[in-house]
């Protein structure tokens, strides 16, 4: 890894820092990083600001190349990055601007249970979840479908899961895009991607993906929490997963193809990992069609995972759905490119908004929100690490400056290999259990990779986006038990 960032960072205010266009003559817009002085120390160490500046070279980019406080080094574009390009002015879309785990995202589920109901049963509950939810590298689910049926899944997304008995229709109302983004094109997906995705529906995967049982330990906004039917001491569940090998393969296929197409479109980028194509080109349309297939695959996947979780709770507690009250609060994507309308320089423009490790955060009154949430803004779900907190926030009007985007998690401060090396000889599971957090995983290495020390403190990250005004805290959750791949 190259040494830390040495370039200019101009202070805009306590929570915004600017990389000026003069830093590199090819920058079309400035870079803006959301952070406080403490988080900025970590941000400087892995040269992620260099990637913010590189993204500012993209054709058609408007306003800024943005980075959230959970920013860290990624493939081409930093994880925690946001970039919007003007579709009407040769704006581009890029596979590396979305990333490999297309629509990696998170959903939050409320329950009627309290911490007292589960406290003495957590070890057994986590074991039951681990038995019933396929997890780990290459894990395979119970769903076996034909190629023709898989194409239907890629169009219908979470709706396909509901139609096949995984969940209830109202779940779709509280899922971004209703659980299926329009414009998915199964014909734009390679045979290898189909092969990789055919047996992975309803699987958690590995790395930072998880199912976590939590308890609400802080309420910041009582009136908004009431809309969500949330209160202190209540048990919630968070599910974090994505499009598995299916989405990975789509990114790999199109990232290579976009590199080959750079000369065709006369596009110059400082890093080939930022290879892209005009949104309105055949290459751009094909990528968007395939990416939307992966996004729908991921929404279907999380819908199935939620139903497997519900069934586990029902059997474990011998309670029915009505008594458990396991209702979906919301599901949001973290890695996706969306065609959206935004105001730029007092004009409404159609933009391709890339959110890579960033969460959409629509404000109160936005037409795409369900009636239940229209008065309070879009739910924003921010998971932390296994040993600290997670958060529920809502979007704000101030987030117009970020194309209605905010952070997506805590953000790594150690690479996976560094975490494994630095934590060798320690039992992360035992350390967490001493804090009354019970963990099941497929191996010790996964726990080392995902140890709390490998991440920034999510409390500090959320403090930045709250104080900067681009999302507003509602409540905080503390982990009780976690399963990981």
matplotlib code that plots the C-alpha trace (Angstrom):
import matplotlib.pyplot as plt

x = [0.0, 1.3, 2.1, -0.7, -2.3, -0.1, -2.3, -4.4, -7.5, -9.2, -11.4, -15.0, -16.4, -16.1, -17.4, -16.5, -13.1, -12.4, -9.9, -9.6, -9.7, -6.2, -4.8, -4.9, -5.5, -7.8, -10.3, -13.6, -15.1, -13.7, -13.7, -15.6, -14.9, -17.3, -15.3, -14.2, -10.5, -10.2, -11.6, -9.5, -6.4, -7.5, -8.8, -5.3, -3.5, -4.7, -4.8, -8.5, -8.6, -6.5, -9.3, -11.8, -9.6, -9.4, -13.2, -13.4, -12.0, -15.1, -16.8, -20.1, -19.5, -21.5, -20.9, -18.4, -16.7, -18.1, -16.8, -18.6, -16.8, -16.6, -14.5, -11.6, -9.6, -11.6, -11.5, -11.1, -13.7, -13.3, -15.8, -17.9, -17.9, -20.7, -20.5, -23.3, -22.9, -25.2, -26.9, -27.8, -24.1, -22.3, -22.4, -20.8, -21.6, -18.8, -18.7, -15.9, -18.1, -20.6, -18.2, -18.2, -20.9, -23.7, -26.6, -24.8, -27.3, -29.0, -32.5, -33.8, -36.6, -38.5, -39.9, -42.3, -39.5, -37.5, -33.9, -35.2, -37.0, -33.8, -31.0, -30.5, -31.3, -28.9, -26.3, -28.9, -30.7, -27.5, -26.8, -30.3, -29.9, -26.5, -28.0, -30.9, -29.2, -26.6, -23.4, -19.8, -17.8, -19.6, -22.5, -25.6, -29.2, -32.3, -33.7, -33.2, -34.6, -34.3, -32.6, -35.9, -37.2, -33.9, -34.6, -38.0, -36.2, -33.9, -36.9, -39.1, -36.5, -38.0, -41.4, -40.3, -39.4, -42.8, -44.7, -42.8, -43.7, -40.8, -42.4, -45.5, -46.6, -46.2, -42.5, -42.1, -43.6, -40.7, -37.9, -36.1, -37.5, -40.2, -37.5, -37.1, -35.6, -37.0, -34.9, -33.2, -32.0, -31.3, -29.9, -27.0, -25.8, -23.1, -23.5, -20.8, -22.8, -25.9, -23.9, -22.6, -25.9, -28.1, -27.6, -26.9, -30.3, -31.1, -27.4, -25.6, -22.1, -18.9, -16.8, -18.7, -22.1, -24.2, -27.4, -27.4, -29.8, -29.8, -31.4, -32.3, -30.3, -30.7, -33.6, -32.7, -36.0, -39.0, -41.6, -39.9, -39.2, -42.9, -43.6, -41.3, -43.0, -39.6, -38.8, -35.9, -35.0, -36.7, -35.1, -34.3, -32.6, -30.3, -29.5, -26.5, -25.9, -25.7, -25.8, -23.2, -21.1, -23.8, -23.1, -19.4, -19.2, -21.3, -18.8, -15.9, -17.3, -18.2, -15.1, -12.9, -15.1, -15.1, -11.3, -11.3, -13.9, -12.0, -10.4, -13.6, -15.3, -12.1, -12.3, -9.2, -9.2, -6.2, -6.9, -8.1, -10.2, -12.4, -13.1, -16.6, -18.9, -21.5, -24.8, -26.6, -24.1, -24.9, -22.1, -23.6, -27.1, -26.0, -24.1, -27.1, -29.4, -27.0, -26.4, -30.1, -30.4, -27.8, -29.6, -32.9, -31.1, -29.8, -33.2, -34.6, -31.7, -32.3, -36.0, -35.4, -32.9, -35.4, -38.0, -35.5, -34.9, -38.6, -39.1, -36.2, -37.6, -41.1, -39.7, -37.3, -39.8, -42.8, -44.7, -46.7, -46.0, -48.5, -47.0, -43.5, -44.3, -41.3, -42.1, -39.6, -38.6, -36.7, -34.2, -31.6, -28.9, -25.3, -23.6, -25.7, -26.0, -29.5, -31.0, -32.5, -33.6, -31.8, -31.4, -28.0, -27.3, -31.1, -32.0, -33.5, -31.2, -31.3, -28.2, -26.6, -25.9, -23.3, -23.4, -20.5, -20.6, -23.2, -26.9, -29.7, -31.2, -34.4, -35.9, -39.4, -42.0, -40.1, -42.4, -40.6, -41.2, -44.1, -47.0, -46.0, -42.6, -43.3, -43.6, -40.3, -38.0, -36.4, -35.1, -31.3, -29.7, -26.1, -24.5, -21.4, -19.1, -19.7, -18.6, -20.2, -23.4, -25.6, -28.0, -31.3, -31.4, -33.7, -32.9, -32.9, -33.4, -29.8, -28.7, -29.6, -25.9, -24.9, -27.6, -29.5, -26.8, -25.1, -22.7, -23.3, -21.3, -18.3, -15.6, -12.4, -9.2, -7.4, -7.3, -8.5, -4.9, -3.6, -6.4, -5.7, -1.9, -2.4, -5.0, -3.3, -3.5, -6.6, -10.1, -12.4, -15.4, -14.3, -13.6, -17.1, -18.7, -17.1, -19.2, -22.3, -22.2, -22.5, -21.1, -21.2, -19.1, -17.7, -14.1, -11.8, -10.3, -13.6, -13.9, -10.3, -11.1, -14.2, -12.9, -14.0, -10.4, -10.5, -13.2, -13.7, -16.0, -19.4, -20.5, -18.0, -19.0, -22.7, -21.9, -20.4, -23.4, -25.8, -23.9, -23.3, -27.1, -27.2, -29.1, -30.7, -30.3, -33.4, -32.1, -29.1, -28.9, -26.4, -25.4, -26.5, -25.7, -24.3, -23.9, -21.2, -20.0]
y = [0.0, 3.4, 5.9, 8.2, 11.1, 14.2, 16.4, 19.4, 19.2, 22.6, 22.9, 23.9, 23.5, 21.1, 18.2, 19.0, 19.0, 20.0, 18.6, 21.6, 21.2, 22.7, 19.5, 17.8, 19.5, 16.7, 17.2, 18.4, 19.1, 19.4, 16.5, 16.8, 14.5, 14.4, 13.8, 15.4, 15.9, 12.6, 10.5, 12.5, 11.0, 7.5, 8.7, 10.1, 6.8, 4.7, 7.3, 7.1, 10.8, 10.1, 8.0, 10.8, 13.1, 10.4, 10.1, 13.8, 13.2, 11.3, 12.7, 14.3, 14.4, 17.2, 19.3, 17.1, 13.8, 12.9, 10.7, 9.8, 9.5, 5.7, 6.1, 3.6, 2.3, 0.4, -0.8, 2.4, 4.4, 4.5, 2.6, 5.3, 7.3, 9.0, 10.4, 11.7, 12.1, 14.1, 11.6, 14.4, 15.5, 12.2, 11.2, 7.8, 4.7, 2.5, -1.1, 0.0, 2.9, 0.4, -2.4, -6.1, -6.8, -5.2, -4.1, -5.3, -3.8, -4.1, -4.5, -3.8, -5.8, -4.9, -7.5, -7.5, -9.1, -7.2, -7.8, -9.5, -12.1, -13.2, -12.4, -15.8, -17.6, -15.8, -18.6, -21.1, -18.6, -17.7, -21.4, -21.9, -19.0, -20.4, -23.9, -22.5, -19.8, -20.9, -18.9, -18.8, -18.7, -20.7, -21.5, -22.9, -22.4, -24.6, -23.0, -24.9, -23.3, -23.6, -21.1, -19.8, -19.4, -17.6, -15.0, -14.4, -13.9, -11.3, -9.3, -9.6, -9.4, -9.6, -10.1, -13.4, -14.5, -13.4, -15.2, -18.4, -18.2, -16.2, -13.3, -11.2, -8.5, -5.6, -6.4, -5.0, -1.6, -1.1, -2.2, 0.3, 0.2, -2.2, -4.9, -4.8, -2.0, -1.6, -2.1, -5.4, -7.2, -10.9, -11.1, -8.8, -11.4, -13.9, -17.7, -17.7, -15.3, -17.5, -20.5, -18.8, -17.4, -20.4, -22.1, -19.0, -17.5, -17.3, -17.5, -15.0, -15.3, -14.4, -11.4, -8.6, -10.1, -11.0, -11.6, -9.7, -9.7, -6.3, -4.3, -0.7, 1.2, 4.8, 6.8, 10.2, 11.2, 9.8, 11.0, 9.4, 6.2, 6.0, 6.0, 2.9, 1.4, 1.2, 1.7, 1.2, -2.3, -3.7, -6.5, -5.7, -7.8, -6.6, -8.6, -7.6, -9.4, -8.8, -10.4, -13.1, -14.6, -13.5, -9.8, -10.4, -12.0, -9.2, -6.6, -8.6, -9.1, -5.5, -4.0, -5.8, -4.8, -1.1, -1.0, -2.3, 0.4, 3.5, 4.3, 3.8, 6.6, 8.7, 8.6, 9.3, 8.3, 8.3, 4.7, 1.9, 0.6, 3.7, 2.4, 3.5, 4.1, 6.7, 5.9, 6.2, 4.0, 0.3, -0.6, 1.6, 0.3, -3.3, -2.8, -1.1, -3.9, -6.5, -4.5, -4.2, -8.0, -8.3, -5.7, -7.6, -10.8, -9.2, -7.9, -11.4, -12.8, -10.6, -11.2, -15.0, -14.5, -12.5, -15.2, -17.9, -15.7, -15.3, -19.0, -19.6, -17.2, -18.8, -22.3, -21.2, -19.1, -21.2, -18.1, -17.2, -14.3, -12.0, -12.5, -12.0, -8.9, -9.3, -6.5, -5.0, -1.4, -0.9, -2.4, -0.2, -0.8, 0.2, -0.5, 0.6, 3.1, 4.8, 7.1, 9.9, 13.5, 16.1, 19.9, 21.0, 24.8, 25.5, 23.1, 19.7, 17.2, 13.4, 12.0, 8.6, 8.5, 6.0, 5.0, 2.7, 2.0, 4.7, 4.8, 6.7, 9.2, 10.8, 13.6, 14.0, 14.5, 12.7, 11.1, 7.7, 7.2, 5.0, 6.9, 5.8, 7.4, 10.4, 12.8, 11.7, 10.8, 7.6, 5.2, 5.0, 1.8, 2.0, -1.2, -1.0, -3.9, -6.9, -5.3, -1.8, -0.2, 0.1, 3.0, 3.9, 7.4, 9.2, 11.3, 15.1, 17.9, 19.0, 15.8, 17.4, 18.4, 14.7, 13.7, 12.4, 10.1, 9.3, 6.8, 3.0, 1.7, 2.3, 1.7, -0.4, 0.9, -2.4, -4.6, -8.1, -9.5, -6.9, -7.8, -11.5, -10.9, -8.4, -10.5, -13.9, -15.9, -14.1, -15.6, -12.9, -15.0, -15.4, -11.7, -10.8, -13.4, -11.6, -8.6, -10.9, -10.9, -14.4, -15.1, -18.1, -18.2, -20.7, -20.0, -18.1, -16.2, -14.6, -13.3, -11.9, -10.1, -8.6, -7.8, -4.5, -3.1, -3.6, -0.8, 2.8, 3.6, 3.7, 6.1, 8.7, 8.1, 8.6, 11.7, 13.3, 12.6, 13.7, 16.9, 17.7, 17.4, 14.9, 12.3, 12.4, 9.9, 8.1, 5.3, 3.2, -0.6, -2.8, -6.2, -9.3, -12.1, -12.4, -15.0, -14.6, -16.6]
z = [0.0, -0.9, 1.9, 3.2, 1.5, 1.3, -0.9, 0.0, 2.2, 2.7, 5.8, 4.8, 8.2, 11.2, 9.1, 5.5, 3.8, 0.2, -2.3, -4.7, -8.5, -8.7, -7.1, -10.4, -13.8, -14.9, -12.1, -13.4, -9.9, -6.4, -3.9, -0.7, 2.3, 5.3, 8.5, 11.7, 12.6, 14.4, 11.6, 9.1, 10.7, 9.6, 6.2, 5.3, 6.0, 3.1, 0.3, -0.2, -0.8, -3.9, -5.2, -4.4, -6.6, -9.3, -9.4, -10.0, -13.5, -14.7, -17.8, -16.9, -13.2, -11.5, -8.3, -6.4, -6.0, -2.5, 0.3, 3.5, 6.9, 6.5, 3.4, 2.8, -0.2, -2.8, -6.3, -8.4, -6.4, -2.6, -0.5, 1.0, -2.3, -4.2, -7.7, -10.0, -13.7, -16.0, -18.3, -20.8, -21.1, -21.9, -18.2, -17.6, -15.6, -14.3, -12.9, -10.5, -9.3, -8.0, -6.9, -6.9, -4.4, -6.3, -4.0, -0.9, 1.5, 4.9, 6.3, 9.7, 11.4, 14.5, 17.0, 19.9, 22.0, 24.6, 25.8, 28.9, 26.7, 24.9, 27.3, 28.8, 25.5, 23.2, 22.9, 21.8, 19.6, 17.7, 17.2, 15.8, 13.3, 12.3, 11.6, 9.6, 7.5, 5.0, 5.5, 4.4, 1.1, -1.6, 0.7, -1.1, -0.3, -0.4, -3.5, -6.8, -9.9, -13.6, -15.8, -17.0, -13.5, -12.5, -15.2, -13.6, -10.3, -11.8, -13.0, -10.0, -7.2, -3.7, -5.2, -6.6, -3.0, -1.6, -4.4, -3.4, 0.2, 1.6, 3.4, 2.9, 0.4, 2.8, 3.1, -0.5, 0.6, 2.9, 0.5, -1.7, -5.2, -3.9, -4.0, -7.8, -9.8, -13.3, -16.4, -15.4, -18.6, -18.1, -21.6, -20.5, -18.0, -18.8, -18.5, -15.9, -13.7, -14.1, -13.1, -9.9, -8.9, -9.5, -6.0, -3.9, -3.4, 0.3, 1.5, 3.7, 2.2, 4.0, 5.0, 6.6, 5.9, 9.0, 10.7, 14.1, 17.0, 18.8, 21.5, 21.3, 24.0, 23.0, 21.5, 20.0, 18.4, 20.2, 17.7, 14.8, 16.7, 17.4, 13.7, 13.4, 16.5, 18.3, 22.0, 24.5, 25.2, 22.2, 20.1, 16.5, 13.8, 11.1, 8.0, 5.8, 2.5, -1.2, -4.7, -3.8, -6.7, -9.2, -8.7, -8.4, -11.8, -13.4, -12.1, -13.2, -16.7, -17.3, -15.6, -18.1, -21.0, -20.0, -19.9, -23.5, -24.4, -23.1, -26.4, -28.3, -26.3, -25.9, -22.2, -20.1, -16.4, -14.0, -12.9, -15.2, -12.4, -13.1, -16.6, -17.7, -20.6, -21.5, -19.8, -23.2, -25.0, -25.7, -23.3, -20.6, -21.1, -21.1, -17.8, -16.2, -17.3, -15.8, -12.7, -12.1, -12.4, -9.6, -7.5, -7.8, -7.0, -3.8, -2.8, -3.3, -1.3, 1.7, 1.5, 1.8, 4.6, 6.5, 6.1, 7.3, 10.3, 11.0, 10.8, 13.2, 15.7, 15.5, 16.2, 18.8, 20.9, 20.0, 19.0, 15.9, 13.5, 15.2, 18.7, 17.4, 15.3, 13.1, 10.7, 8.2, 9.0, 5.7, 3.3, 1.6, -1.0, -0.4, -3.8, -6.7, -9.6, -9.9, -12.5, -10.5, -10.9, -8.8, -8.8, -10.1, -10.4, -10.0, -12.8, -12.6, -14.3, -14.8, -13.2, -12.8, -9.1, -8.1, -4.4, -3.5, 0.2, 0.7, 1.6, -0.2, 2.2, 0.7, 2.8, 4.2, 1.4, -1.3, -3.8, -3.7, 0.0, 1.3, 2.8, 6.3, 6.0, 3.9, 6.8, 8.5, 5.6, 4.4, 7.0, 6.9, 8.4, 9.5, 10.9, 13.0, 13.9, 16.1, 19.3, 19.0, 18.0, 14.9, 14.1, 12.5, 11.0, 8.5, 5.5, 5.5, 3.0, 3.7, 2.0, -1.3, -1.3, -1.4, -4.0, -0.9, 0.3, 3.6, 5.1, 5.0, 8.0, 10.1, 7.5, 7.7, 9.2, 8.7, 5.6, 6.1, 5.8, 8.3, 10.8, 10.5, 11.1, 13.9, 15.8, 15.5, 18.7, 20.0, 20.4, 19.1, 19.9, 23.5, 23.8, 22.5, 24.8, 27.7, 26.6, 26.4, 22.6, 21.2, 17.8, 15.4, 12.2, 9.8, 10.9, 13.2, 10.3, 9.5, 13.1, 12.9, 9.6, 11.2, 14.7, 16.1, 15.9, 12.1, 11.9, 12.7, 15.6, 14.1, 16.8, 15.5, 11.9, 12.6, 14.7, 11.6, 9.2, 12.0, 12.8, 9.1, 8.7, 5.9, 8.0, 11.5, 14.3, 15.5, 17.7, 18.5, 18.8, 20.7, 19.5, 21.5, 19.0, 15.5, 12.8, 10.1, 7.2]

ax = plt.figure().add_subplot(projection="3d")
ax.plot(x, y, z, "-o")
ax.set_aspect("equal")
plt.show()
